[in-house]
Amino acid sequence: MRYNIRMKKYTLLFLLPIFFAGCFNERGVSLRYYNDCEEYYDVQGYYHKQCDKNLADYSEIKSEIKSDIKSILFIPDENPSHGSVR
């Protein structure tokens, strides 16, 4: 009985990192280390770069953390939508 509990614990500790594994690249966390970006110039000569979607982008994480900190510390928005009360 004691062996089964210990074996389940070790199996869980071994498999858990595999389930939460992600590749950290320059844009965020994705399933692959290298991004499959399609880069091309259109007819007018403008450069375009279309990349696959990440699981989490660093820019989104950064903006969410900033908004959470502002809400915790009760800091008002820099550009209020309903005008200023000065």
C-alpha positions in Angstrom: 0.0 0.0 0.0 2.8 2.4 0.9 4.6 1.5 -2.3 1.6 2.5 -4.4 1.3 5.9 -2.9 5.0 6.6 -3.3 5.0 5.4 -6.9 2.0 7.6 -7.7 3.7 10.6 -6.2 6.9 10.0 -8.3 4.9 9.4 -11.4 3.0 12.6 -10.9 6.2 14.6 -10.2 7.7 13.1 -13.4 4.7 13.8 -15.7 3.6 17.2 -14.3 6.4 19.2 -16.0 5.7 17.5 -19.3 2.1 18.7 -19.3 3.1 22.3 -18.5 6.1 22.5 -20.8 6.2 25.4 -23.1 9.0 27.0 -25.2 10.1 30.5 -24.1 11.0 32.5 -27.2 11.5 36.2 -27.9 7.8 37.0 -28.2 6.3 34.8 -25.5 5.5 31.2 -24.6 4.6 28.9 -27.5 4.6 25.3 -28.4 7.7 25.6 -30.6 10.9 27.4 -29.9 11.3 28.9 -33.4 8.4 31.0 -34.7 6.9 30.1 -38.1 6.8 33.7 -39.4 5.8 34.4 -42.9 7.7 37.5 -44.2 7.0 39.1 -47.5 6.7 42.4 -49.5 3.5 43.3 -51.1 3.1 44.8 -54.6 3.5 48.4 -53.2 6.7 47.4 -51.5 5.5 47.3 -47.9 7.0 44.7 -45.6 4.7 42.3 -43.8 5.4 39.8 -41.1 2.8 37.3 -39.9 3.6 35.0 -37.1 1.8 32.1 -35.5 -0.2 32.7 -32.3 1.6 32.2 -29.0 0.1 30.7 -25.9 1.1 33.9 -24.0 2.7 37.0 -25.3 5.0 39.0 -23.1 3.3 42.3 -24.1 -0.1 41.0 -22.9 1.4 39.7 -19.7 3.1 43.0 -19.0 -0.1 45.0 -19.6 -2.1 42.7 -17.4 0.4 43.0 -14.5 0.4 46.8 -14.9 -3.4 47.0 -14.7 -3.5 44.6 -11.7 -0.9 46.7 -9.9 -2.9 49.9 -10.7 -6.1 48.4 -9.4 -4.4 47.2 -6.2 -2.8 50.5 -5.5 -5.8 52.6 -6.6 -3.8 54.5 -9.2 -6.1 56.4 -11.7 -5.7 56.0 -15.4 -3.3 58.4 -17.2 -5.9 59.2 -19.9 -9.3 59.1 -18.3 -12.2 58.5 -20.7 -14.6 60.8 -19.0 -12.4 63.9 -18.6 -10.3 65.2 -15.8 -11.3 66.5 -12.4 -8.8 69.2 -11.7 
